[in-house]
Amino acid sequence: MPLCFYPSSVSKWSGSNYPALDKVPPVTSDEVIKWINEVRNSGIIIPDIKPFTNDPNGLCAANQARVGNATECWWSCGHCLRKTDIVECKQQKTWGSSFDDGPSVNSAKLLNYLEEEKLKTTFFVIGSRVSALPAALRTEYMLGHQIG
């Protein structure tokens, strides 16, 4: 699905409305509480996952019940694979890639490399990083990469 911007909403956009770069946003605003309640009322269970820190072991230690749940597969802490996970390409020279947690100051180098090699990828981005580096996201999109 293409990324769409509507003129009326773009003119109202302000980076000051977004959390600080690389900080966990507050979840106590009326808007967030309303959204959480709507999700809960839909029957979807929201797991109690502690915020990520730079220490992945801290993340795993803070979520022991989830790590030890045999019905859940969590690669970051358990290194498990599900039957539906794709771990090898069935066709030679066919593969996929993605990059997480950007954009960053290194995005330009990566985009240049991908262009030189005629490769496309998926970029999974973080809102505060997008608000800090909107041109990088725009370039990723305009070069034909997928954005998540």
C-alpha positions in Angstrom: 0.0 0.0 0.0 1.5 3.4 -1.0 2.3 5.9 1.7 -0.2 8.8 1.4 0.0 12.3 2.8 -3.0 14.6 2.6 -2.3 18.3 2.3 -4.5 19.3 5.2 -2.8 16.9 7.6 0.7 17.7 6.5 0.3 21.4 7.1 -0.6 20.5 10.8 2.4 18.2 11.3 4.8 19.2 14.0 7.8 17.3 15.2 7.2 18.6 18.7 4.1 16.4 18.9 6.3 13.3 18.9 8.3 11.7 21.7 12.0 12.6 22.1 14.4 10.6 19.9 14.9 7.0 21.1 12.9 7.5 24.3 9.9 5.3 25.2 6.8 7.4 24.7 4.4 8.0 27.6 1.3 5.7 27.5 -0.8 7.8 29.9 -2.3 10.3 27.5 -6.1 10.3 27.0 -5.5 9.3 23.3 -3.3 6.3 24.2 -5.6 5.1 27.0 -8.6 5.3 24.7 -6.7 3.3 22.0 -5.6 0.6 24.6 -9.2 0.3 25.8 -10.5 -0.1 22.3 -8.0 -2.8 21.6 -8.8 -4.6 24.9 -12.6 -4.3 24.2 -12.1 -5.9 20.8 -11.0 -9.1 22.5 -7.3 -8.8 21.6 -5.0 -9.6 24.5 -2.2 -7.0 24.9 0.9 -8.8 26.3 2.6 -7.2 29.3 6.0 -6.7 27.6 8.5 -4.5 29.5 10.1 -1.7 27.4 13.3 -2.6 25.5 16.6 -1.5 26.9 20.0 -1.6 25.3 20.5 -4.8 27.3 18.6 -7.6 25.6 19.3 -9.8 28.6 17.5 -7.2 30.7 14.5 -7.5 28.4 14.5 -11.3 28.7 14.9 -11.1 32.5 12.0 -8.7 32.8 9.7 -11.0 30.8 10.4 -14.4 32.2 6.8 -15.5 32.1 6.8 -14.8 28.3 10.2 -16.4 27.7 9.1 -19.6 29.5 5.8 -19.8 27.7 6.1 -22.9 25.4 3.1 -21.7 23.3 5.0 -18.5 22.3 8.0 -18.2 20.2 10.2 -15.2 20.9 13.4 -15.2 18.9 15.1 -12.3 20.8 15.1 -14.3 24.1 14.5 -17.9 23.2 16.0 -18.3 19.8 13.1 -20.5 18.8 11.7 -21.0 15.3 8.1 -21.6 14.3 7.1 -23.9 11.5 6.0 -20.9 9.5 9.3 -19.0 9.9 11.3 -18.7 6.7 14.9 -19.5 7.5 16.3 -20.5 4.1 15.5 -19.7 0.5 14.1 -22.5 -1.6 15.3 -20.9 -4.8 18.9 -20.1 -5.4 19.7 -16.4 -5.4 16.3 -15.5 -3.8 16.3 -13.8 -0.4 14.7 -11.0 1.6 16.0 -8.4 3.9 14.8 -5.8 6.3 16.3 -3.1 8.5 14.9 -2.1 11.9 14.9 1.0 14.1 15.7 3.7 11.6 16.2 6.0 10.0 19.6 6.9 11.3 22.6 8.9 10.3 23.9 5.8 8.4 20.8 5.5 6.3 22.3 7.4 3.4 25.3 5.0 3.2 23.0 2.0 3.2 20.7 3.5 0.6 23.7 4.2 -1.7 24.8 0.6 -1.4 21.3 -0.7 -2.1 21.1 1.5 -5.2 24.5 0.4 -6.4 23.5 -3.3 -6.1 20.0 -2.7 -7.5 18.4 -4.1 -4.3 15.2 -3.3 -2.5 14.4 -3.9 1.1 11.9 -3.2 3.9 12.6 -0.5 6.4 10.9 -0.8 9.8 11.0 2.7 11.3 10.5 4.4 14.6 8.3 7.5 14.8 10.7 9.7 16.8 13.5 8.8 14.3 11.3 9.7 11.4 10.4 13.0 12.9 14.1 13.7 13.4 15.1 12.5 9.9 12.1 12.8 7.6 14.2 13.2 4.5 15.7 9.8 5.0 12.3 8.1 5.2 11.1 10.1 2.1 14.2 8.9 0.2 13.7 5.3 1.2 10.1 5.5 0.0 10.9 7.3 -3.2 13.6 4.8 -4.1 11.0 2.0 -4.0 11.7 0.4 -0.7 8.9 -0.8 1.5 8.2 1.0 4.8 6.8 -0.6 7.9 
